[in-house]
Amino acid sequence: MTDIITTRRTLLAATGAIVSTGIAGLILPAQAKGVAATPSMRGGANNYLSGAPIVERIGGGGFWMTGTVRRAGDGAPLQGQRIQVWAHTTEGDERDARSHGATLTDANGEFRLEMPQIVPAFGQAHAHLAYDSDEFETVFLRPVMASASETRLSADFVLQPA
């Protein structure tokens, strides 16, 4: 009788393991999934101007655009990556070349760019950002601010090698 209970318990435990992990989980070793690449956002490329210059600041400043840039897979920070920023601000609209500028990431993969206060366009206060160099796939972002009175906005990139 003990043999039947032990066998039944063993069978139930094995069946539970197969159901919860799937057959592949029993055959293949565990694998790290890594950090997924950031997809481009709808509307992110609107009014994009290729080749915006690297600048210390866009216009008079007062608003901070910040973020990080990491590599897909291992999530390592990426230094020296060019991030372009543009927005509808108190000093110009998204189509205006003086509302565009680019910056480079530091050793920690972080970027910061001061620009004029972002104001609503089409009912939303938002920025546009792009990674548009050759080493990784191009990504366009369009983060929306929770409130037009905020004085900073952050956006993060995870880039897939080209």
N, C-alpha and C positions, 0 to 999 in steps of 0.2 A: 504494500500500500504506500509506503514511504517513497519507493521508487517511482510510482505513478505520479504522486504529487510533485516530486522534484522534477520529473520530466515535463509535467504539465506547466509548472512554474517557469522552467527553462524555455519552453516553447513560447509561452506568453511574453516573457521578457525579450526574447529574440524577435518576435513579431512586432512588439512595441518599438524596438530599436530600428527595425526596417522601416516602419511607418513614419517614425519621427525624423530619421535622417535620409531616408530613401536608399535605394540599392547603391547609388553612386557613393553615398557617404560611407558605406561599408567597404567599398572597393578602392576608392581614391583617397589619398591622404588629404588632410585639411589644408586649404590654400587661403592665403590672405587675399582679400578682394581688392585692397588698395583704395586710393582716392580717385573718384571719378572726375573726368574732365567737365568743365563748365560749358553748358550749351549756350549758344547765342540766344539772346532774348528777342522776341518780336518787337520791332520798332527800334531796336538798338542802333541800327546803321542809319537811321533817318538823319539827313543833313550832314553825313560824314564827309570830311574833306581830307583826302589822302595827304600824308606828309606834313601834318601840323608840326610847327617847330617845337623843340624842347625849350621850355621857358622856366624861369624862376617863379613866376606868378602870372596869372591871367588877369589883366585889368588892375583895378584898385584893390582887389582882395576883400577879405572879411568873411569868406566862407571857405571851409576846408573839405576837400575831396580826398579821402584816404582809402587804403585797402592793402591787400596782400596778393602776391602772385606765387603760386606753387606749381610743381610739376605733377601731372597725373600719374597715378601708380603709387609712387613712394611719398608724395606730398612734400618733397624737398623744396625749400624756398629758392626762388630764382632771382639772382642778382642781375642788374643791368638790363632788365626788360623794359621796353618802351610802352607806356600806357598813355593813350590820348584821351583827353577829357573835353567835352563841350556841353553847353547847356544854354537855356534861355535865362538870362540874368538881368540884373538892374542896369547893365551897361550894353547889352546887345542880345540879339536872338540867336538861335541855333545855326542859322545859315550864315551868320556874320563871322568872317575869318578871325576877327579879334576876340571872339568867344571860344576859340579853339586853342588848345595848347597841349603839350606832351611833357611827361616826366619819366625818369628812370627809377627802377626799384633799387633799394639799398641791399646790403649783404644779408639782411633778414627777409628779403623779398617784399619789403614794405614800400609803399609810395605815399606821398603827400603832395598835394598841389593846392595852393591858395588861389581863389578866384572870387569874382563878385557874387553877391547873394543870388541864389537861384530863385526864380519866381515862376508861378504856374504858367504853363503853356498847354492849351487844350484841356484846362481844368485840373491839371496835375503839376505839382512842382517835382521835376525829375532831372536827372543828369544822363548823359550818354558817355560811355567809356568804350575804348577799343584796345585790344592787343592786336597789332597789325604788322608785326615783323615776320621774317621768313622762317625762323627756327621752330616755331610752333604754329598750330592751326589758328587762324583768325577767330577772335571771339568779340562780339558786340554785346554790351550790357546796357540796360535802361532801368536803373533802380529808381523807385518812386519814394519821395520823402513822406513821412507820416504827417508832417505839418510844414506849411510854407515858411514858418518862422524859425525852423531849425537852421543852425549855422554850420552843420557838418553832415556829411553823408559818407558811408563806407560801402565799398564793393570789392568782392574778392574774386580772383581768377584762379582756376586750376587748368593748366594748359596741357594739351596733347601734342607731342612732337609731330611736326609736319611730315 
